[in-house]
Amino acid sequence: METAAHVNRDVPDSVRTGAGAAEAPAPGRGRARSRRVRWRRWAEIALLAGPGVVVFVTFVIVPVFLAGYYGFFEWTGYGIPTEFVGLRNYELILTDDAFLEALSHNGFILVMSLVLQGPLAIGIALLLNRRMRGRSLIRVLIFVPYVLSEVIVAIGFSLMLHPTGAVNDMLDRLGLSGVAADWLADPDIAIWSLMMILVWKYIGFAVILMLAGLQGIPDELREAAAIDGASYWQTQWHITLPLLGPTIRIWAFLSIIGSLQVFDLVFVIWGQYVADTAGTSTMATYMVANGRTSGEYGYGSAVAVVIFLISLVIALVYQRFVLRRDTEGALTEGVA
Amino acid sequence: MTGKYRSRTLGVAGTMAAALVLSACSEAPEASDYKEGDPHTLTVWTNYTGEAGLAWFDSVAQEFESSHDNVTVKAQHIQNEELDGKLQTALNSGDAPDIFLQRGGGKMRDMFEAKQLLDLTGSAVDSPELRDKLGDATYEALTVDGKLLAAPQLVQPGGIWYSKDLFTTAGITEVPTTVDELAAAIDKLKGAGITPIALGGKDAWPAAHWYYFFALRECSADTLEATNQSLDFADPCYEKAAKDVVDLAALEPFNEGFLNTSAQQGASSSAGLLANHKAAMELMGNWEPGVVKDLTPNKQPLPDLGWFPFPQVASGQGDANALMGGKGGFSCSASAPKKLCGEFLAMMNSEKNQESFYTAFGSIPLHVDAQDVVKNEYDKQMIEALNDATYVSDFLDTNYGQKVGTVLNQSVVELLTGATDPAGFVTAITEAADRN
């Protein structure tokens, strides 16, 4: 807030917004003036935030409540829902093997994303943080997959990984036809193919985050360690990694949220029918297949609520136990 | 301070949510009080996107406008896959078009139960003369509780499409009429290094077609009809049909990677494989020639494309002449003017317009007097098969409604991959039906 006050120094008091000081009227000001100031502040908030709030409420908050409401009905989507079924939809979801499988796939993606992407991203970031030829080019190349649309990535990989596609053809020509496989339909392999695509697509984002984190570590610390005779690896282990902690924790948080929401890639590559048998279904594809495609909008809404609750619980637990140190620092400083 | 803001915004959100819920729960739309001569804009939603189709519709609309004073026809042509969702929203919001494409089956029943459809009984399209020309059976399929909920427009019989050249290359001289002959043909094709059957398993319904047609041959018409109502799959013929699918898959007749092959998109789709002579057969409805035409290298119709009815199984209870195919039509929304609606639909189905419909869409005409325009050999075969048919079923997923239909389609994919067996298959669809 201190910075905000600095920025607003030349602006009349009445225009200052956001600064805590504006809440309590300074002694000696007239009551009318303070009322006018308050009114004006509200008008400003309404004018500036109003459109955003309306859009947010209409397209995010209201649908969330509506999903909660529809989740108690059996409803085909035509007319108004009339068949109240209480918690039956939830009972069916939580006892449906297909949903539990989808949930386990999300869990697998979540864990493997952290295990595979984390170390890999840190490694690449350390590498790219050193001076070398073509560093910027490599940075860009690593980030490119992240920029591509998921649908484009999915179509590209589904063509390449198809049993008659480029990957098997290349393996064949290299004399490795024994390695060739049905990368997409074989339930033992498909989820690993998905994992590989996810890592390829999202590693760039992780690397950029880690690089930004590395920039924030003062060189003096490393120099001091070097003077004390620390080797390169000792420096990374004892200085870089601990100081990269906040970045890693934030990245892990984003990765977890992303893993719970995986949809586009699976939907485009496997479609909603084959994902189940190939073992790549996720909670979101389950929701679409059993809500929209089956015309069971009540059931689909209940699935949406379950996904929401699972994500919420995981996010809150993570915030409470892992991110607390980082966010506390940031927030308390910001609010004070 | 922030706490206060939050509670207020949430209050606003709550009020708005309540308002939306209430507005969504509006009453069923009132019937129209349109009187002849009143100005009216007749809104029509179709799934026509091709040039020829749009031109056909425009000419019908013009004909209607010129014979009805003060009436304008306003059409919206929506891409096929997007139509249903859009329509559902429009119907629920009470802002539905007067006339719209109807796919029949379970979806039509849902709309009927939500009081969103107009009863067309006694309107111009329900006239005895037109019923006679278009066939009573097609009307019956669109009638629920004695109410005519849609006017028929076309029927899309399914069967096996094949490349005559590839059959000749493999030394097959006669099209298979029994499943054993089909197996022999598959053997010959494989021997000649040709993929026997193209299958777009990714979309599930093309794979499910194989089950539907086996069920059509294994089950008697009475059993199939009874199941449409009861959703009871206890009759052993349903498990036998599942076993037929498994037996067929055991011959490995399908294109490599069929599970990740789509049905209609691009040269690597199943229709594309047929169009490029990479596979010899595909089981499809009669939209196939049109789809194949777009996927041949020169975008011209496949010259050696042939059609034969689904082969008969040994000791099946179904008639070898029973046919299966999609039936399409048009419905009117509950608040549409009945007289105008009936007249418009009747005009769509006049002899002249059914003839031009064939030219525009290549879909065989329902109207018996229009059937002489048919030129293609396979279209003539299909009309013959249709006229000889002892029973015409809609596709099973349409009959059973979306919920059971989706599980059915998915379970057929599982049958093909060996993830389930015929008994497990029947259990899965029975459980889905029991959830109703």
Interface residues (C-beta under 8 A of the other chain):
Chain A: G20 E23 V53 V57 T58 I61 V62 F65 L66 Y69 T76 G77 Y78 G79 I80 L92 S158 L159 H162 P163 T164 G165 D182 L184 A185 P187 I269 W270 G271 Q272 Y273 V274 D276 T277 A278 A289 N290 R292 T293 S294 G295 E296
Chain B: M1 T9 V12 A13 G14 M16 A17 L20 V21 A24 C25 A28 G85 Q88 L91 N92 G106 K107 D110 M111 E113 A114 K115 Q116 G201 K202 D203 A204 E256 G257 L259 N260 T261 S262 S268 G401 Q402 K403 G405 T406 V407 N409 Q410 V413 E414 T417 A419 R435
